[in-house]
Amino acid sequence: MKALLLENIHPGATRVFQAAGFEVETVPQSPAKKLLAQMMGDVAVLGIRSKTRIGPDILQRAPRLSAIGAFCIGTEQIDSSACSAKGISVFNAPYSNTRSVVEIALGEMIMLLRGVFENSSRLHRGIWAKSAEGYHEIRGKRLGIIGYGNIGSQLSTLAESLGMEVGYCDIEEKLSLGNARKYPLKELLGRSDIVTVHVDGRESNRNFIGEKEFAGMKEGVIFLNLSRGFVVDVEALARHLRNGRIRGAALDVFPEEPESSKASFSSVLQGLPNVILTPHIGGSTEEAQAGIGDFVAERIVAYFATGSTVSSVNFPVYHPTGRTYLHRFAHIHENIPGMLARINEVFARRNVNIAGQQLVTRGTIGYAIIDVDGPCGKGILPELEAIPNTIRARLVY
C-alpha cells in the first residue's frame, strides 16, 4: 500500500510507515488541487498538515484511500463528513504540539510585559534607554484564556505556577484546573491584564474577537492569538493598538497567510510598536513535529493492522483488546437497524463460526469488527461488501 505525505511531515512518520510495509512518497509542499487529484489514484494513506484542503473533489479521485492523517491539531481543512460517507477514517494529533504552543504563549507574555522587542530594537540602533517605568512582572497578573481545551487548560496550569490569577471562558463545561475560574466572556475581557485566544477553527468563530470585544478589554491589556487567523479582526486590533487601549500584542496566525516561504507577507499590524508577529510557528518545534509524526503514523498503522480507530475524528472508537484470532473483518456501514444481523447472516450461510464481535457507532456511521478462528472462503468479503447500506468492508488480517 502507498502512503503520500505532503507539507514536510516529519521523517519519523515515513519511518513508521515503511517499517509497516508501506511504500512512502513525500512532497515538501501542498500541491495544487489539480495536481493532487492526479496523484491520488493508488494512494491508501494521505498525510497532510494545515494548508492542504481535502473535499469531495479530491476524494472521488482516490478509490483506494482508506485513511487520512492530519499531522497537526485541527482537521477543519478536511471534509470529515465526505470522508465518512466513503469509509475513510481521519486521524489527528490533538495533544502533540500543545506544550510548544503553551511555551511560546508564556514567553510572548513576558516579553510584551517587559518590552523586550522594543528595547532590543533601540539597542541595535545604539540607543541605551534603561528604565523600569511601564514594565511589569508576570506574577500577580490576571490571565484571561478564551478556549479551555488542550492548550488553554495546560496554559492555565503553567501560568498559575508562575503566580498568575487565571480566568477562562469556554462554550462547553470544562473542569477547572488548579484555582482557575470560569467567567462570561464580557467579564473575562474586562478584568484580564492579558487575554489569549485558543479556540478551534469552526466557522462560527470567524471574527469572534472584534471591535466590540477589544473595546471591552481593560485599558493597557496584552493580547495574544495563537489559534486561527480568522478568529480576530486585525483591523480592529490595529486601531486599538494605535489608540493605546491595547498595550501590546502577539499573533502567530493571520486571516491571510502566504502559501509558501517564497511568498511575501503583508499585514496592517506590521510596524506597530510592542507587537510580536510570528509565521504560524506556535507548534513548530522539533519535539512537537517528531511527536506528531510518530503519533499519527502509528494510529494509522494500527488502523490497518488491527482495525483500531483510536484518535479517529470521524469514526466510532474501537480499541482492540484480548486475544488475536485467525481472521478479522471490518465492516463500515450506515448506522441503521438490522445491519449486524445481515453481517452475521453472511457468515452463517458459509457455516463460519464468529469467535468475537463488536459493533460501535458514531452519528451516521456503524463500525463492526468480526473475528473468526477458523478458515473461511474468499467469497465472504465480496458478500460483506454487497450488503445494502454498506460503505466499505475489508479483511484486516
N, C-alpha and C positions, 0 to 999 in steps of 0.2 A: 504494500500500500504506500501511497505517496502523501507526504506532508509538505505543504507550501507555506513557508514562514516569511512574512513581509515586515517591513519597517524596522529593520535592525533588531529583531528579537535576540535576546542574549544567547550566545553559543551553547550555554548549558541545555537549552531546550533541544537543540539539534542533537546533542549527545544522548539525551534521554530517548528521543525518537529513534535514533539509529541503533541504540542498544536493544530496542524492542523490535527491530527488524524493518523499520520504515525507511523508504527512500526519501531523502530530505532535499528540497530545493529552497534556497534562501534568496530573497530580494531585499536590498537595503532600503528601498523607499516604498511608498504606496503607489502602485501602478495606476494609470488612468483606467477608468471604468471599462472602456472597450478592450484594452489590453488584458485587464484582469479576467474579464469574461472569456477571452480566448485561452487563458492559462488554466481554466478550471476543469477541463474535460476529464482528466484522470486523477483529480485530487480527492483524497479521502479525508484529509485533515487540513484546515486552513487556520493559520495563526496570524493575528493582526494586532495592532495597537490602536491608538485613538483616531488616526486620520482616515483609515480605510472604512468606507461605508458599505455594508452588505444588506442588500434588499432583494426582492423577488427577481429582479432582472439578472442579478449575479447567480442566484440560487438555481434558476431554470437552466443555466449553462453548466451546472455541476451535478451530473447524475450520480456520481459516486461519493459525493460529500456526505459524511456521517457526523462530523464534529467540527465545531469552530472554537478556537481558543482566543479569548480576548486577553492578551498579555498586559493587562492593566486592571484598574478597578472598575471603571464604568463600562457598560455594554449598550449604551443608547445608540451607538453607531451601527448596531446590528438589529435587524428586524426580527426580534425573537419569535413573534407570532408566526411569521412566514417560515422560520426555521422549524418551529413545532409542527406546522402543517406538513412539512416534508420529512419529519422524523430526524431532524438534525439537532443534536444536543449542543448547547452553548455553555462554555466554561469560562470562568474568570478567576482573578486572584484578589479577593476582596480585602485581604489584610497585608499583603506582602510589602507594599510601599508605605504603609501607614506611618511607621516610625520616621521615615525620611521626610515626609510632609510635615509631621509634627515638629521635627527638629528645625527645619528651615523657618517655620512659622515662629517658633520661640526666638530663634536668632534674629529674625527681622524685627520682632517687637523690641528687643533690647537695643538693636542698632538705631531704630527710629526714635526711641525714647532718649537715646544719648546723642543723636545727631551725628552718628559715625560717618556716614557718607558725605555729609556737608563739610564736616571738619577735615576729612581726608582730602576732599577736593580742594579746599582752601590751602591746605598744607602743600599739596602738589604744586600749587601756584605760588608757593613761597610765603603765604600769609599765616603767621603764628597768632591764633586768636583763642587763647586758652581762657575758658570761663566755665563756671558751674551753673550759671543762670539759665533756666529753662530746660535743664537736663535732669532726668529722674531715674531712680532705680525701678526695676520691675516689681520688686517686693511691695506688697500692700496695694497694688493697683487692681482695679476691678476689670476682669476679663469677661466679655460677652461672646459666647460661642453660638453662632447660628448654624444649627445642624449638629445633632449629638449622636452621630453614627460612629463608625470605627475610628475615624480620625478625630472627630470632635471629642469623643469620650477619652481617648488616650491623651489628647492635648490637655483636657481638663485635669487629669491625674498629675501630669508633669508640671503644669502651671501651678497647681496648688502646692506641689512640693517646693516650688520657688517662692512661695509666700503670697501668691495671688489669691484674690477672692473671686471665685468662679461662678458665673451665672450662664444659663443656656436657654435656648428655645428650640423646640422641635415639633413637627406636626404629629408625631407619634408619642405615645407614652414610653419613656425610657427610664431605666433605673439610674438614679443619680449616683455618681461615684464620689467618694470622699464627702466633702462638705458642699459640693456643687448644688445650686438651687435652680429650679426651673422658673422662668418668668415669661409673661406675654411679650411678644416682640417689641411693642411700643415701649414698655417699661424697661426692657433689657437695653434698648438703644439709648434711652435717656439716662441710665445710671452707669454705663460702662466707660472706663477710660480707654479701653482697647476693644474693638469689635472685629471679629474674624469670621469669615464665611466658609462653611464646609458642607454645603448642600449638594444633592445629586443633580444630574443633568436632565431631569424631566422638563418637558416644555412649559409646564406651569410655573417653573422657577425663572423664566425669562424676565429680565428687568425686575427681579424680586427686590433688589435694593436700588432705589431711585431717588428722585428729588425729595419726596415726602420723608423717606427713611433717613436720608442724610440731614435734612432739616431738623429731624427729631433727635439727632445724636447730641451728646454732650459737647460743649464748647472745648476745643482742643483735643478731640479724640484722635486715636490712632486707628487706621482702618486697614484690614488685610483681606484679600480674596485669593484663595488657593483652591477654588472649587471648579467652576466653569466660567468662561469669559462672558457669556451672555446673561449671567445672573445679575451683573452690575451695570447700571447706566453710567458709563465712564464720562460722558459729557457732564452729567450732574456732579460726579465725583470731582472732576477738574474745577468746576465752578466753586465748590465748597473748599477745595484746597486753596484756591486763589483768595477767597474771602476770609480764610483763616479759621473757619469752624472746624475743619479737619486739619490737624497739625502735621500729619504725615501719613503716608500710605505705602503699602507693598502689594503689588499684583504680579501673579505668576501666570495668569490666564487672561485672555482678551477676546472680545467679541469676534474679531477677525485676526487670524493668525496665519503667517506665511506657510505655504505648502512645503517649503524645504529651507535648509540653511542658506541656500543661494539667493533666496528672495529677500527683498528689503522689508523692514517693519516700520509702521507709522502709527502713532497714537497721539491723541490730544494730551496725554499725560507726560509726554517727553519734555524734558527741560524744566519741569516743576521742581522746586526745592523739597528736600526731605521725602522724595518718592523713590522707592526701590522697584525697578522693573526687571523681571527675570523671564527667560523664554520657555515657560512651561516645564520647569525643571524640578518641581516640588518632589516628585518621586524618582528623579533621575540620579540615583546613586548606584555605584557598582553593586553594593549589597542588595538593594531593592530589586534591581533588574535581574541579578542572579537568582534571587528568591522567587521572583515572578516566573522566570524561565523554567526553573525546575518544577515549581508547584503546578502550573497549568499543564505542562507537558506530562507530568506524572498522573494528573487526573484524567487526561485524555487517554493515555496508555492503559490506565486501569479500566476505563470505559470499554475499550476494545478487548481487553484481556479477560475481564470478569463481568462486564455489564454494569459496573458501579457508576452511579450518576452523582456521587458526592461532589458538591460545588457546581453542579449544573444550575444555570439560572432559569431555565425554561422547562426542564424535565422533572417528573416526580423523583424524589430522592430514594434511591435504592443503595443500601450499604451491604455488600456480601458478608455473610457470617457463616460459621460452621464449616462443614466438610466440602471437599470438591468432588463433583460427580463426573461420570464419564462424558456426558454432553450437557451443554447449557444452551438454551434458546432464549432469545429476547424478542418480545413482540410489542411493538408500539402501535397504539390504535386510538381511535376516538373514544372518549370516555362516555360510553353509553351502556345500558343494561344488557346483560347476556353475553358479553364478549368472552369472559372466562370460560363459560360453558361451551362456546364454539371452539375455543382453543383446545379444551380438553377432549372434545369430540374428535378432533384430528388425530390425536394420539391414541384414543380408544379404538378408532377404526383400524388402526395399524397394529393393535394389540401391544402397544408400548406403554409400560407402566411408568407413571410420573412419580419420581422419588422425592421431589421437593418443588415447591411452587410459591411464588409471591407476586401479588398484584399491588401496585401503588398508583395513585392518581394525583393529578395536579391540573386544575382547571379543565380544559377540554381534552387533556392527554391522559391515556392509560398506559402503563408500562408493566408488562408481565414477564417474569423470569420463570422458565420451566426447566427443571433439572431431571435428567433420566440417567439411570445407572446401567442400562443395557443397550445393546446395539439397536439402531433404528435406520431405516432406509433413507436414501437421498430424497425421496419424494415428500418427506414431511415439510421441509422448508417451503417448497412451492405451494403446498396446501395451506400452510400458515399465511403466506402472502396473499392467497386467493380469498381468505375470509373477508366478507363485506366489512367495510369501515376500518380495514387495516391500513395503517400509514406505512409501516415498514416492519419487516421481520428479518432476523439474522441468526446464524449459528455462531454463538460466542466462542465455543470450543467443542 
